[in-house]
C-alpha cells in the first residue's frame, strides 16, 4: 500500500433501540488526516443492511477509484446490524478493517443476540469470526480485525493513521460527522 493511502471510514450516529434507521456517516481521508470527502447513508437499527449501505456509499462516491481501504468503527452499526467484512471486501475489491477501542464482551453479545433475534446464530457467527485482536506498540493499542491485507499491513496502516490519542483519525472524524448529522452536534469521545 502506498505511503498516504486514502481510507473511507464509517461510523453510525446517535440512535435509540426502537425500529427505524440510523445515520451512517463516512469520510474519505488521505492518511493520516487530510479530509478529501464525506458521504451519508443510513441503515436499519438492528437490521441486516449495514454492509450493503457501506458498499453502496463507496460505489457511488466520486472518489471511489482512489480509496484503498475501508475502516469501520466496530463490527456493527445501529445496534446489532453486524458487518460481514469478507462480503464488503469482495463486493468493493478493497481491504476492510473493523476497529474498536476495547475488545468486545462476546459473552454479553451472545446473550443479547439470543434474547432479541431469531437469527442470532448467524449474527453471532459474524461477531466471532471478526473478533478483534490487539495491535499497537507500548502505550498505544487499538483492537481490530481486517480482511484483504496481512496483520502487519493492518497494524502499519492503523498506527500510521493515529494523529493524537489512540484512535485512527479517519474513524475519529467519521464519529464527529455522524454525531453532528444525527444529533445536531457531536458528543462524547471523538
MOQUI-V593355 format. One record per helix or strand. SS is the DSSP state (H for helix, E for strand). FROM is the first residue (numbers start at 1). TO is the last residue. Records with the same first field share a line. If there is no record, write none. Layout:
SS = FROM-TO ; FROM-TO
//
This chain:
E = 6-12 ; 21-30 ; 34-44 ; 67-73 ; 76-77 ; 81-82 ; 95-100 ; 133-137 ; 140-147
H = 50-60 ; 64-66 ; 85-92 ; 106-116 ; 120-129 ; 151-160 ; 169-183
//
